[in-house]
Each structure stands twice: as structure tokens, then as C-alpha cells.
Amino acid sequence: MQIKLELLHKGDEVLNVWERNVAIKRKNGDVEIFHYDLGDDGLPRIFKNSILITQGDGVVRIISDDSAFEAGTF
């Protein structure tokens, strides 16, 4: 069996794969980390939530479909 994760856009590259996580460096320099798991049926599931690492002022922003939260870290 081969599991194929189609997460890359043109110009992106995979930085690392570990413990069902994939770190992708986007063409613009941002890094996005996705988590995947295998369901009870053995099929892969990519979690809707991801972690996006980008330039900023040390602020963490959590954005969901209906709300947003912001916290300074340092």
C-alpha cells in the first residue's frame, strides 16, 4: 500500500516527516505543519487544523471558522 498526501503547491518543499506529521516549506518561506492519522478503516486522514509558522512579532493567533484568539508570547 502507498499513502499519497497531496499537500504541495508549485515551489513548495517537504522539510521533514515524523510521527505522522509533515512540515512543508511554502514558496513564500512560511512553514506549515500538518498532522495525519490512519482511521479505523486503515485510510489516512489529514487533520483540518495545521500550524503555520510565519514572520511576525511573537504573537500566537488561533483562527477557526467562527472565531479568533490572539495572545502575545514574549
PQR file with spaces between the fields and no chain letter, atoms N, CA, C, O and H, PARSE charges and radii, in Angstrom:
ATOM       1  N    MET     1       0.849   -1.172    0.000 -0.4000 1.5000
ATOM       2  CA   MET     1       0.000    0.000    0.000 -0.0000 2.0000
ATOM       3  C    MET     1       0.894    1.234    0.000  0.5500 1.7000
ATOM       4  O    MET     1       1.949    1.253    0.634 -0.5500 1.4000
ATOM       5  N    GLN     2       0.466    2.243   -0.706 -0.4000 1.5000
ATOM       6  CA   GLN     2       1.142    3.533   -0.732 -0.0000 2.0000
ATOM       7  C    GLN     2       0.145    4.595   -0.280  0.5500 1.7000
ATOM       8  O    GLN     2      -0.988    4.628   -0.759 -0.5500 1.4000
ATOM       9  H    GLN     2      -0.391    2.228   -1.221  0.4000 1.0000
ATOM      10  N    ILE     3       0.559    5.451    0.628 -0.4000 1.5000
ATOM      11  CA   ILE     3      -0.267    6.572    1.062 -0.0000 2.0000
ATOM      12  C    ILE     3       0.278    7.815    0.380  0.5500 1.7000
ATOM      13  O    ILE     3       1.466    8.119    0.492 -0.5500 1.4000
ATOM      14  H    ILE     3       1.480    5.425    1.016  0.4000 1.0000
ATOM      15  N    LYS     4      -0.580    8.528   -0.322 -0.4000 1.5000
ATOM      16  CA   LYS     4      -0.162    9.710   -1.070 -0.0000 2.0000
ATOM      17  C    LYS     4      -0.841   10.931   -0.457  0.5500 1.7000
ATOM      18  O    LYS     4      -2.069   11.021   -0.446 -0.5500 1.4000
ATOM      19  H    LYS     4      -1.545    8.281   -0.412  0.4000 1.0000
ATOM      20  N    LEU     5      -0.047   11.867    0.050 -0.4000 1.5000
ATOM      21  CA   LEU     5      -0.556   13.113    0.618 -0.0000 2.0000
ATOM      22  C    LEU     5      -0.289   14.231   -0.389  0.5500 1.7000
ATOM      23  O    LEU     5       0.866   14.585   -0.625 -0.5500 1.4000
ATOM      24  H    LEU     5       0.951   11.794    0.041  0.4000 1.0000
ATOM      25  N    GLU     6      -1.311   14.771   -0.966 -0.4000 1.5000
ATOM      26  CA   GLU     6      -1.159   15.823   -1.966 -0.0000 2.0000
ATOM      27  C    GLU     6      -1.309   17.179   -1.282  0.5500 1.7000
ATOM      28  O    GLU     6      -2.386   17.775   -1.289 -0.5500 1.4000
ATOM      29  H    GLU     6      -2.250   14.484   -0.774  0.4000 1.0000
ATOM      30  N    LEU     7      -0.219   17.656   -0.693 -0.4000 1.5000
ATOM      31  CA   LEU     7      -0.219   18.888    0.095 -0.0000 2.0000
ATOM      32  C    LEU     7       0.624   19.990   -0.515  0.5500 1.7000
ATOM      33  O    LEU     7       0.519   21.146   -0.103 -0.5500 1.4000
ATOM      34  H    LEU     7       0.656   17.172   -0.687  0.4000 1.0000
ATOM      35  N    LEU     8       1.453   19.660   -1.482 -0.4000 1.5000
ATOM      36  CA   LEU     8       2.403   20.624   -2.037 -0.0000 2.0000
ATOM      37  C    LEU     8       1.785   21.454   -3.156  0.5500 1.7000
ATOM      38  O    LEU     8       0.981   20.967   -3.951 -0.5500 1.4000
ATOM      39  H    LEU     8       1.539   18.722   -1.817  0.4000 1.0000
ATOM      40  N    HIS     9       2.182   22.719   -3.191 -0.4000 1.5000
ATOM      41  CA   HIS     9       1.880   23.594   -4.311 -0.0000 2.0000
ATOM      42  C    HIS     9       3.188   23.815   -5.060  0.5500 1.7000
ATOM      43  O    HIS     9       4.259   23.535   -4.521 -0.5500 1.4000
ATOM      44  H    HIS     9       2.835   23.115   -2.545  0.4000 1.0000
ATOM      45  N    LYS    10       3.122   24.299   -6.266 -0.4000 1.5000
ATOM      46  CA   LYS    10       4.327   24.535   -7.064 -0.0000 2.0000
ATOM      47  C    LYS    10       5.285   25.445   -6.291  0.5500 1.7000
ATOM      48  O    LYS    10       4.887   26.518   -5.839 -0.5500 1.4000
ATOM      49  H    LYS    10       2.252   24.526   -6.704  0.4000 1.0000
ATOM      50  N    GLY    11       6.523   25.031   -6.140 -0.4000 1.5000
ATOM      51  CA   GLY    11       7.541   25.796   -5.438 -0.0000 2.0000
ATOM      52  C    GLY    11       7.695   25.424   -3.971  0.5500 1.7000
ATOM      53  O    GLY    11       8.632   25.888   -3.320 -0.5500 1.4000
ATOM      54  H    GLY    11       6.847   24.159   -6.507  0.4000 1.0000
ATOM      55  N    ASP    12       6.791   24.588   -3.425 -0.4000 1.5000
ATOM      56  CA   ASP    12       6.887   24.131   -2.037 -0.0000 2.0000
ATOM      57  C    ASP    12       7.875   22.980   -1.932  0.5500 1.7000
ATOM      58  O    ASP    12       8.212   22.342   -2.930 -0.5500 1.4000
ATOM      59  H    ASP    12       6.030   24.211   -3.953  0.4000 1.0000
ATOM      60  N    GLU    13       8.340   22.718   -0.698 -0.4000 1.5000
ATOM      61  CA   GLU    13       9.188   21.556   -0.461 -0.0000 2.0000
ATOM      62  C    GLU    13       8.900   20.958    0.909  0.5500 1.7000
ATOM      63  O    GLU    13       8.519   21.666    1.842 -0.5500 1.4000
ATOM      64  H    GLU    13       8.067   23.236    0.113  0.4000 1.0000
ATOM      65  N    VAL    14       9.083   19.663    1.017 -0.4000 1.5000
ATOM      66  CA   VAL    14       8.908   18.976    2.294 -0.0000 2.0000
ATOM      67  C    VAL    14      10.187   19.138    3.104  0.5500 1.7000
ATOM      68  O    VAL    14      11.274   18.806    2.630 -0.5500 1.4000
ATOM      69  H    VAL    14       9.392   19.087    0.260  0.4000 1.0000
ATOM      70  N    LEU    15      10.057   19.650    4.330 -0.4000 1.5000
ATOM      71  CA   LEU    15      11.214   19.803    5.211 -0.0000 2.0000
ATOM      72  C    LEU    15      11.457   18.560    6.040  0.5500 1.7000
ATOM      73  O    LEU    15      12.602   18.158    6.249 -0.5500 1.4000
ATOM      74  H    LEU    15       9.174   19.920    4.715  0.4000 1.0000
ATOM      75  N    ASN    16      10.360   17.939    6.523 -0.4000 1.5000
ATOM      76  CA   ASN    16      10.511   16.789    7.402 -0.0000 2.0000
ATOM      77  C    ASN    16       9.192   16.033    7.500  0.5500 1.7000
ATOM      78  O    ASN    16       8.116   16.602    7.318 -0.5500 1.4000
ATOM      79  H    ASN    16       9.430   18.265    6.353  0.4000 1.0000
ATOM      80  N    VAL    17       9.295   14.757    7.786 -0.4000 1.5000
ATOM      81  CA   VAL    17       8.148   13.894    8.079 -0.0000 2.0000
ATOM      82  C    VAL    17       8.510   13.111    9.325  0.5500 1.7000
ATOM      83  O    VAL    17       9.547   12.450    9.358 -0.5500 1.4000
ATOM      84  H    VAL    17      10.169   14.294    7.934  0.4000 1.0000
ATOM      85  N    TRP    18       7.662   13.176   10.362 -0.4000 1.5000
ATOM      86  CA   TRP    18       7.933   12.462   11.605 -0.0000 2.0000
ATOM      87  C    TRP    18       6.619   12.178   12.320  0.5500 1.7000
ATOM      88  O    TRP    18       5.694   12.989   12.274 -0.5500 1.4000
ATOM      89  H    TRP    18       6.820   13.714   10.334  0.4000 1.0000
ATOM      90  N    GLU    19       6.538   11.061   12.961 -0.4000 1.5000
ATOM      91  CA   GLU    19       5.405   10.671   13.800 -0.0000 2.0000
ATOM      92  C    GLU    19       4.064   11.171   13.267  0.5500 1.7000
ATOM      93  O    GLU    19       3.290   11.775   14.010 -0.5500 1.4000
ATOM      94  H    GLU    19       7.289   10.401   12.998  0.4000 1.0000
ATOM      95  N    ARG    20       3.788   10.930   12.007 -0.4000 1.5000
ATOM      96  CA   ARG    20       2.536   11.314   11.347 -0.0000 2.0000
ATOM      97  C    ARG    20       2.337   12.821   11.249  0.5500 1.7000
ATOM      98  O    ARG    20       1.209   13.313   11.253 -0.5500 1.4000
ATOM      99  H    ARG    20       4.417   10.440   11.404  0.4000 1.0000
ATOM     100  N    ASN    21       3.445   13.541   11.162 -0.4000 1.5000
ATOM     101  CA   ASN    21       3.440   14.979   10.908 -0.0000 2.0000
ATOM     102  C    ASN    21       4.251   15.246    9.657  0.5500 1.7000
ATOM     103  O    ASN    21       5.213   14.535    9.365 -0.5500 1.4000
ATOM     104  H    ASN    21       4.362   13.141   11.159  0.4000 1.0000
ATOM     105  N    VAL    22       3.859   16.281    8.915 -0.4000 1.5000
ATOM     106  CA   VAL    22       4.583   16.681    7.714 -0.0000 2.0000
ATOM     107  C    VAL    22       4.812   18.189    7.794  0.5500 1.7000
ATOM     108  O    VAL    22       3.860   18.953    7.954 -0.5500 1.4000
ATOM     109  H    VAL    22       3.078   16.858    9.152  0.4000 1.0000
ATOM     110  N    ALA    23       6.075   18.621    7.681 -0.4000 1.5000
ATOM     111  CA   ALA    23       6.419   20.038    7.664 -0.0000 2.0000
ATOM     112  C    ALA    23       6.729   20.435    6.227  0.5500 1.7000
ATOM     113  O    ALA    23       7.603   19.860    5.578 -0.5500 1.4000
ATOM     114  H    ALA    23       6.848   18.000    7.551  0.4000 1.0000
ATOM     115  N    ILE    24       5.996   21.428    5.748 -0.4000 1.5000
ATOM     116  CA   ILE    24       6.148   21.886    4.369 -0.0000 2.0000
ATOM     117  C    ILE    24       6.596   23.340    4.373  0.5500 1.7000
ATOM     118  O    ILE    24       5.980   24.190    5.016 -0.5500 1.4000
ATOM     119  H    ILE    24       5.286   21.896    6.275  0.4000 1.0000
ATOM     120  N    LYS    25       7.675   23.616    3.647 -0.4000 1.5000
ATOM     121  CA   LYS    25       8.113   24.996    3.446 -0.0000 2.0000
ATOM     122  C    LYS    25       7.427   25.512    2.195  0.5500 1.7000
ATOM     123  O    LYS    25       7.633   24.998    1.096 -0.5500 1.4000
ATOM     124  H    LYS    25       8.175   22.926    3.124  0.4000 1.0000
ATOM     125  N    ARG    26       6.607   26.538    2.385 -0.4000 1.5000
ATOM     126  CA   ARG    26       5.878   27.133    1.268 -0.0000 2.0000
ATOM     127  C    ARG    26       6.811   28.003    0.436  0.5500 1.7000
ATOM     128  O    ARG    26       7.860   28.437    0.910 -0.5500 1.4000
ATOM     129  H    ARG    26       6.440   26.955    3.278  0.4000 1.0000
ATOM     130  N    LYS    27       6.426   28.247   -0.781 -0.4000 1.5000
ATOM     131  CA   LYS    27       7.227   29.028   -1.712 -0.0000 2.0000
ATOM     132  C    LYS    27       7.591   30.395   -1.133  0.5500 1.7000
ATOM     133  O    LYS    27       8.665   30.922   -1.421 -0.5500 1.4000
ATOM     134  H    LYS    27       5.573   27.894   -1.166  0.4000 1.0000
ATOM     135  N    ASN    28       6.693   30.978   -0.310 -0.4000 1.5000
ATOM     136  CA   ASN    28       6.934   32.306    0.258 -0.0000 2.0000
ATOM     137  C    ASN    28       7.801   32.265    1.523  0.5500 1.7000
ATOM     138  O    ASN    28       8.058   33.311    2.119 -0.5500 1.4000
ATOM     139  H    ASN    28       5.821   30.549   -0.076  0.4000 1.0000
ATOM     140  N    GLY    29       8.256   31.072    1.946 -0.4000 1.5000
ATOM     141  CA   GLY    29       9.121   30.928    3.105 -0.0000 2.0000
ATOM     142  C    GLY    29       8.400   30.490    4.370  0.5500 1.7000
ATOM     143  O    GLY    29       9.052   30.058    5.320 -0.5500 1.4000
ATOM     144  H    GLY    29       8.047   30.222    1.462  0.4000 1.0000
ATOM     145  N    ASP    30       7.069   30.587    4.411 -0.4000 1.5000
ATOM     146  CA   ASP    30       6.302   30.102    5.563 -0.0000 2.0000
ATOM     147  C    ASP    30       6.460   28.594    5.683  0.5500 1.7000
ATOM     148  O    ASP    30       6.707   27.911    4.689 -0.5500 1.4000
ATOM     149  H    ASP    30       6.539   30.938    3.639  0.4000 1.0000
ATOM     150  N    VAL    31       6.319   28.076    6.890 -0.4000 1.5000
ATOM     151  CA   VAL    31       6.344   26.632    7.120 -0.0000 2.0000
ATOM     152  C    VAL    31       4.987   26.231    7.699  0.5500 1.7000
ATOM     153  O    VAL    31       4.513   26.839    8.660 -0.5500 1.4000
ATOM     154  H    VAL    31       6.118   28.631    7.698  0.4000 1.0000
ATOM     155  N    GLU    32       4.374   25.225    7.122 -0.4000 1.5000
ATOM     156  CA   GLU    32       3.082   24.737    7.604 -0.0000 2.0000
ATOM     157  C    GLU    32       3.237   23.276    8.006  0.5500 1.7000
ATOM     158  O    GLU    32       3.793   22.468    7.263 -0.5500 1.4000
ATOM     159  H    GLU    32       4.758   24.731    6.341  0.4000 1.0000
ATOM     160  N    ILE    33       2.736   22.951    9.195 -0.4000 1.5000
ATOM     161  CA   ILE    33       2.849   21.592    9.724 -0.0000 2.0000
ATOM     162  C    ILE    33       1.462   20.960    9.754  0.5500 1.7000
ATOM     163  O    ILE    33       0.532   21.494   10.359 -0.5500 1.4000
ATOM     164  H    ILE    33       2.284   23.608    9.799  0.4000 1.0000
ATOM     165  N    PHE    34       1.344   19.821    9.093 -0.4000 1.5000
ATOM     166  CA   PHE    34       0.102   19.072    9.038 -0.0000 2.0000
ATOM     167  C    PHE    34       0.250   17.789    9.843  0.5500 1.7000
ATOM     168  O    PHE    34       1.342   17.226    9.923 -0.5500 1.4000
ATOM     169  H    PHE    34       2.099   19.388    8.602  0.4000 1.0000
ATOM     170  N    HIS    35      -0.832   17.331   10.432 -0.4000 1.5000
ATOM     171  CA   HIS    35      -0.854   16.049   11.143 -0.0000 2.0000
ATOM     172  C    HIS    35      -1.806   15.122   10.402  0.5500 1.7000
ATOM     173  O    HIS    35      -2.896   15.526    9.997 -0.5500 1.4000
ATOM     174  H    HIS    35      -1.719   17.788   10.367  0.4000 1.0000
ATOM     175  N    TYR    36      -1.383   13.884   10.230 -0.4000 1.5000
ATOM     176  CA   TYR    36      -2.260   12.892    9.617 -0.0000 2.0000
ATOM     177  C    TYR    36      -2.304   11.665   10.506  0.5500 1.7000
ATOM     178  O    TYR    36      -1.407   11.434   11.316 -0.5500 1.4000
ATOM     179  H    TYR    36      -0.498   13.556   10.559  0.4000 1.0000
ATOM     180  N    ASP    37      -3.350   10.888   10.347 -0.4000 1.5000
ATOM     181  CA   ASP    37      -3.519    9.667   11.125 -0.0000 2.0000
ATOM     182  C    ASP    37      -4.211    8.644   10.245  0.5500 1.7000
ATOM     183  O    ASP    37      -4.759    8.981    9.196 -0.5500 1.4000
ATOM     184  H    ASP    37      -4.079   11.076    9.689  0.4000 1.0000
ATOM     185  N    LEU    38      -4.182    7.414   10.669 -0.4000 1.5000
ATOM     186  CA   LEU    38      -4.896    6.362    9.961 -0.0000 2.0000
ATOM     187  C    LEU    38      -6.171    6.053   10.716  0.5500 1.7000
ATOM     188  O    LEU    38      -6.137    5.811   11.922 -0.5500 1.4000
ATOM     189  H    LEU    38      -3.737    7.140   11.521  0.4000 1.0000
ATOM     190  N    GLY    39      -7.305    6.060   10.012 -0.4000 1.5000
ATOM     191  CA   GLY    39      -8.589    5.770   10.623 -0.0000 2.0000
ATOM     192  C    GLY    39      -8.734    4.289   10.931  0.5500 1.7000
ATOM     193  O    GLY    39      -7.859    3.486   10.607 -0.5500 1.4000
ATOM     194  H    GLY    39      -7.332    6.257    9.032  0.4000 1.0000
ATOM     195  N    ASP    40      -9.839    3.940   11.554 -0.4000 1.5000
ATOM     196  CA   ASP    40     -10.116    2.538   11.879 -0.0000 2.0000
ATOM     197  C    ASP    40     -10.152    1.665   10.634  0.5500 1.7000
ATOM     198  O    ASP    40      -9.908    0.461   10.704 -0.5500 1.4000
ATOM     199  H    ASP    40     -10.550    4.592   11.818  0.4000 1.0000
ATOM     200  N    ASP    41     -10.457    2.273    9.502 -0.4000 1.5000
ATOM     201  CA   ASP    41     -10.503    1.531    8.241 -0.0000 2.0000
ATOM     202  C    ASP    41      -9.131    1.438    7.571  0.5500 1.7000
ATOM     203  O    ASP    41      -8.995    0.855    6.495 -0.5500 1.4000
ATOM     204  H    ASP    41     -10.656    3.251    9.445  0.4000 1.0000
ATOM     205  N    GLY    42      -8.108    2.022    8.223 -0.4000 1.5000
ATOM     206  CA   GLY    42      -6.756    1.969    7.689 -0.0000 2.0000
ATOM     207  C    GLY    42      -6.462    3.054    6.671  0.5500 1.7000
ATOM     208  O    GLY    42      -5.366    3.084    6.111 -0.5500 1.4000
ATOM     209  H    GLY    42      -8.218    2.495    9.097  0.4000 1.0000
ATOM     210  N    LEU    43      -7.408    3.946    6.415 -0.4000 1.5000
ATOM     211  CA   LEU    43      -7.213    5.007    5.433 -0.0000 2.0000
ATOM     212  C    LEU    43      -6.690    6.272    6.117  0.5500 1.7000
ATOM     213  O    LEU    43      -7.069    6.569    7.250 -0.5500 1.4000
ATOM     214  H    LEU    43      -8.299    3.921    6.870  0.4000 1.0000
ATOM     215  N    PRO    44      -5.829    7.006    5.435 -0.5600 1.5000
ATOM     216  CA   PRO    44      -5.246    8.205    6.047  0.2800 2.0000
ATOM     217  C    PRO    44      -6.256    9.349    6.137  0.5500 1.7000
ATOM     218  O    PRO    44      -7.125    9.504    5.279 -0.5500 1.4000
ATOM     219  N    ARG    45      -6.119   10.136    7.187 -0.4000 1.5000
ATOM     220  CA   ARG    45      -6.933   11.330    7.399 -0.0000 2.0000
ATOM     221  C    ARG    45      -5.977   12.485    7.708  0.5500 1.7000
ATOM     222  O    ARG    45      -5.131   12.379    8.596 -0.5500 1.4000
ATOM     223  H    ARG    45      -5.413   10.010    7.884  0.4000 1.0000
ATOM     224  N    ILE    46      -6.118   13.575    6.975 -0.4000 1.5000
ATOM     225  CA   ILE    46      -5.333   14.768    7.254 -0.0000 2.0000
ATOM     226  C    ILE    46      -6.212   15.662    8.122  0.5500 1.7000
ATOM     227  O    ILE    46      -7.343   15.977    7.750 -0.5500 1.4000
ATOM     228  H    ILE    46      -6.805   13.661    6.254  0.4000 1.0000
ATOM     229  N    PHE    47      -5.697   16.068    9.269 -0.4000 1.5000
ATOM     230  CA   PHE    47      -6.458   16.919   10.173 -0.0000 2.0000
ATOM     231  C    PHE    47      -6.664   18.292    9.539  0.5500 1.7000
ATOM     232  O    PHE    47      -5.769   18.815    8.875 -0.5500 1.4000
ATOM     233  H    PHE    47      -4.779   15.813    9.571  0.4000 1.0000
ATOM     234  N    LYS    48      -7.841   18.870    9.746 -0.4000 1.5000
ATOM     235  CA   LYS    48      -8.178   20.178    9.193 -0.0000 2.0000
ATOM     236  C    LYS    48      -7.268   21.268    9.767  0.5500 1.7000
ATOM     237  O    LYS    48      -6.888   22.199    9.058 -0.5500 1.4000
ATOM     238  H    LYS    48      -8.567   18.446   10.286  0.4000 1.0000
ATOM     239  N    ASN    49      -6.924   21.150   11.033 -0.4000 1.5000
ATOM     240  CA   ASN    49      -6.081   22.143   11.691 -0.0000 2.0000
ATOM     241  C    ASN    49      -4.621   21.950   11.298  0.5500 1.7000
ATOM     242  O    ASN    49      -4.149   20.821   11.160 -0.5500 1.4000
ATOM     243  H    ASN    49      -7.233   20.393   11.609  0.4000 1.0000
ATOM     244  N    SER    50      -3.923   23.046   11.124 -0.4000 1.5000
ATOM     245  CA   SER    50      -2.489   22.993   10.845 -0.0000 2.0000
ATOM     246  C    SER    50      -1.821   24.086   11.673  0.5500 1.7000
ATOM     247  O    SER    50      -2.490   24.950   12.240 -0.5500 1.4000
ATOM     248  H    SER    50      -4.306   23.963   11.237  0.4000 1.0000
ATOM     249  N    ILE    51      -0.506   24.035   11.733 -0.4000 1.5000
ATOM     250  CA   ILE    51       0.283   25.071   12.391 -0.0000 2.0000
ATOM     251  C    ILE    51       1.036   25.811   11.294  0.5500 1.7000
ATOM     252  O    ILE    51       1.753   25.199   10.503 -0.5500 1.4000
ATOM     253  H    ILE    51       0.037   23.333   11.273  0.4000 1.0000
ATOM     254  N    LEU    52       0.870   27.126   11.250 -0.4000 1.5000
ATOM     255  CA   LEU    52       1.541   27.950   10.248 -0.0000 2.0000
ATOM     256  C    LEU    52       2.578   28.817   10.951  0.5500 1.7000
ATOM     257  O    LEU    52       2.247   29.586   11.853 -0.5500 1.4000
ATOM     258  H    LEU    52       0.287   27.623   11.893  0.4000 1.0000
ATOM     259  N    ILE    53       3.820   28.689   10.537 -0.4000 1.5000
ATOM     260  CA   ILE    53       4.916   29.471   11.099 -0.0000 2.0000
ATOM     261  C    ILE    53       5.308   30.507   10.050  0.5500 1.7000
ATOM     262  O    ILE    53       5.697   30.171    8.931 -0.5500 1.4000
ATOM     263  H    ILE    53       4.089   28.065    9.804  0.4000 1.0000
ATOM     264  N    THR    54       5.195   31.773   10.443 -0.4000 1.5000
ATOM     265  CA   THR    54       5.430   32.858    9.510 -0.0000 2.0000
ATOM     266  C    THR    54       6.123   34.010   10.229  0.5500 1.7000
ATOM     267  O    THR    54       6.308   33.949   11.444 -0.5500 1.4000
ATOM     268  H    THR    54       4.879   32.046   11.351  0.4000 1.0000
ATOM     269  N    GLN    55       6.504   35.040    9.517 -0.4000 1.5000
ATOM     270  CA   GLN    55       7.127   36.198   10.144 -0.0000 2.0000
ATOM     271  C    GLN    55       6.111   36.920   11.008  0.5500 1.7000
ATOM     272  O    GLN    55       4.926   36.966   10.677 -0.5500 1.4000
ATOM     273  H    GLN    55       6.353   35.090    8.530  0.4000 1.0000
ATOM     274  N    GLY    56       6.572   37.482   12.112 -0.4000 1.5000
ATOM     275  CA   GLY    56       5.660   38.204   12.991 -0.0000 2.0000
ATOM     276  C    GLY    56       6.379   38.760   14.203  0.5500 1.7000
ATOM     277  O    GLY    56       7.609   38.797   14.261 -0.5500 1.4000
ATOM     278  H    GLY    56       7.534   37.445   12.381  0.4000 1.0000
ATOM     279  N    ASP    57       5.583   39.193   15.170 -0.4000 1.5000
ATOM     280  CA   ASP    57       6.102   39.855   16.359 -0.0000 2.0000
ATOM     281  C    ASP    57       6.012   38.990   17.606  0.5500 1.7000
ATOM     282  O    ASP    57       5.898   39.534   18.704 -0.5500 1.4000
ATOM     283  H    ASP    57       4.584   39.163   15.123  0.4000 1.0000
ATOM     284  N    GLY    58       6.056   37.691   17.488 -0.4000 1.5000
ATOM     285  CA   GLY    58       5.962   36.806   18.648 -0.0000 2.0000
ATOM     286  C    GLY    58       4.545   36.653   19.161  0.5500 1.7000
ATOM     287  O    GLY    58       4.335   36.467   20.360 -0.5500 1.4000
ATOM     288  H    GLY    58       6.149   37.249   16.596  0.4000 1.0000
ATOM     289  N    VAL    59       3.580   36.727   18.277 -0.4000 1.5000
ATOM     290  CA   VAL    59       2.170   36.615   18.641 -0.0000 2.0000
ATOM     291  C    VAL    59       1.640   35.283   18.130  0.5500 1.7000
ATOM     292  O    VAL    59       1.989   34.838   17.036 -0.5500 1.4000
ATOM     293  H    VAL    59       3.751   36.878   17.304  0.4000 1.0000
ATOM     294  N    VAL    60       0.791   34.653   18.937 -0.4000 1.5000
ATOM     295  CA   VAL    60       0.117   33.428   18.525 -0.0000 2.0000
ATOM     296  C    VAL    60      -1.323   33.784   18.186  0.5500 1.7000
ATOM     297  O    VAL    60      -2.023   34.385   19.002 -0.5500 1.4000
ATOM     298  H    VAL    60       0.508   35.014   19.826  0.4000 1.0000
ATOM     299  N    ARG    61      -1.760   33.425   17.012 -0.4000 1.5000
ATOM     300  CA   ARG    61      -3.142   33.657   16.599 -0.0000 2.0000
ATOM     301  C    ARG    61      -3.795   32.312   16.313  0.5500 1.7000
ATOM     302  O    ARG    61      -3.250   31.478   15.590 -0.5500 1.4000
ATOM     303  H    ARG    61      -1.191   32.937   16.350  0.4000 1.0000
ATOM     304  N    ILE    62      -4.950   32.124   16.886 -0.4000 1.5000
ATOM     305  CA   ILE    62      -5.732   30.914   16.620 -0.0000 2.0000
ATOM     306  C    ILE    62      -6.982   31.367   15.883  0.5500 1.7000
ATOM     307  O    ILE    62      -7.767   32.156   16.411 -0.5500 1.4000
ATOM     308  H    ILE    62      -5.393   32.801   17.474  0.4000 1.0000
ATOM     309  N    ILE    63      -7.167   30.878   14.683 -0.4000 1.5000
ATOM     310  CA   ILE    63      -8.290   31.286   13.856 -0.0000 2.0000
ATOM     311  C    ILE    63      -9.103   30.046   13.521  0.5500 1.7000
ATOM     312  O    ILE    63      -8.578   29.075   12.976 -0.5500 1.4000
ATOM     313  H    ILE    63      -6.530   30.238   14.255  0.4000 1.0000
ATOM     314  N    SER    64     -10.386   30.086   13.851 -0.4000 1.5000
ATOM     315  CA   SER    64     -11.284   28.997   13.485 -0.0000 2.0000
ATOM     316  C    SER    64     -12.352   29.556   12.558  0.5500 1.7000
ATOM     317  O    SER    64     -12.327   30.736   12.210 -0.5500 1.4000
ATOM     318  H    SER    64     -10.813   30.875   14.294  0.4000 1.0000
ATOM     319  N    ASP    65     -13.272   28.719   12.168 -0.4000 1.5000
ATOM     320  CA   ASP    65     -14.299   29.142   11.220 -0.0000 2.0000
ATOM     321  C    ASP    65     -15.159   30.296   11.760  0.5500 1.7000
ATOM     322  O    ASP    65     -15.615   31.141   10.989 -0.5500 1.4000
ATOM     323  H    ASP    65     -13.292   27.760   12.451  0.4000 1.0000
ATOM     324  N    ASP    66     -15.380   30.332   13.076 -0.4000 1.5000
ATOM     325  CA   ASP    66     -16.299   31.325   13.617 -0.0000 2.0000
ATOM     326  C    ASP    66     -15.700   32.241   14.678  0.5500 1.7000
ATOM     327  O    ASP    66     -16.424   33.058   15.248 -0.5500 1.4000
ATOM     328  H    ASP    66     -15.010   29.645   13.702  0.4000 1.0000
ATOM     329  N    SER    67     -14.409   32.135   14.962 -0.4000 1.5000
ATOM     330  CA   SER    67     -13.819   33.000   15.982 -0.0000 2.0000
ATOM     331  C    SER    67     -12.304   33.101   15.789  0.5500 1.7000
ATOM     332  O    SER    67     -11.707   32.383   14.987 -0.5500 1.4000
ATOM     333  H    SER    67     -13.821   31.472   14.500  0.4000 1.0000
ATOM     334  N    ALA    68     -11.704   34.022   16.555 -0.4000 1.5000
ATOM     335  CA   ALA    68     -10.259   34.211   16.516 -0.0000 2.0000
ATOM     336  C    ALA    68      -9.785   34.550   17.911  0.5500 1.7000
ATOM     337  O    ALA    68     -10.520   35.152   18.694 -0.5500 1.4000
ATOM     338  H    ALA    68     -12.189   34.606   17.206  0.4000 1.0000
ATOM     339  N    PHE    69      -8.548   34.162   18.227 -0.4000 1.5000
ATOM     340  CA   PHE    69      -7.953   34.441   19.524 -0.0000 2.0000
ATOM     341  C    PHE    69      -6.513   34.843   19.283  0.5500 1.7000
ATOM     342  O    PHE    69      -5.839   34.280   18.420 -0.5500 1.4000
ATOM     343  H    PHE    69      -7.951   33.673   17.590  0.4000 1.0000
ATOM     344  N    GLU    70      -6.041   35.821   20.048 -0.4000 1.5000
ATOM     345  CA   GLU    70      -4.661   36.286   19.900 -0.0000 2.0000
ATOM     346  C    GLU    70      -4.012   36.403   21.276  0.5500 1.7000
ATOM     347  O    GLU    70      -4.633   36.883   22.225 -0.5500 1.4000
ATOM     348  H    GLU    70      -6.588   36.278   20.749  0.4000 1.0000
ATOM     349  N    ALA    71      -2.752   35.959   21.379 -0.4000 1.5000
ATOM     350  CA   ALA    71      -2.018   36.049   22.650 -0.0000 2.0000
ATOM     351  C    ALA    71      -0.571   36.379   22.350  0.5500 1.7000
ATOM     352  O    ALA    71       0.035   35.782   21.460 -0.5500 1.4000
ATOM     353  H    ALA    71      -2.248   35.569   20.608  0.4000 1.0000
ATOM     354  N    GLY    72      -0.012   37.331   23.090 -0.4000 1.5000
ATOM     355  CA   GLY    72       1.409   37.637   22.989 -0.0000 2.0000
ATOM     356  C    GLY    72       2.206   36.574   23.726  0.5500 1.7000
ATOM     357  O    GLY    72       1.760   36.078   24.761 -0.5500 1.4000
ATOM     358  H    GLY    72      -0.504   37.816   23.813  0.4000 1.0000
ATOM     359  N    THR    73       3.368   36.219   23.215 -0.4000 1.5000
ATOM     360  CA   THR    73       4.159   35.173   23.848 -0.0000 2.0000
ATOM     361  C    THR    73       5.403   35.723   24.532  0.5500 1.7000
ATOM     362  O    THR    73       5.889   35.128   25.493 -0.5500 1.4000
ATOM     363  H    THR    73       3.729   36.622   22.374  0.4000 1.0000
ATOM     364  N    PHE    74       5.924   36.839   24.057 -0.4000 1.5000
ATOM     365  CA   PHE    74       7.095   37.436   24.697 -0.0000 2.0000
ATOM     366  C    PHE    74       7.199   38.874   24.300  0.5500 1.7000
ATOM     367  O    PHE    74       8.119   39.568   24.731 -0.5500 1.4000
ATOM     368  H    PHE    74       5.529   37.323   23.275  0.4000 1.0000
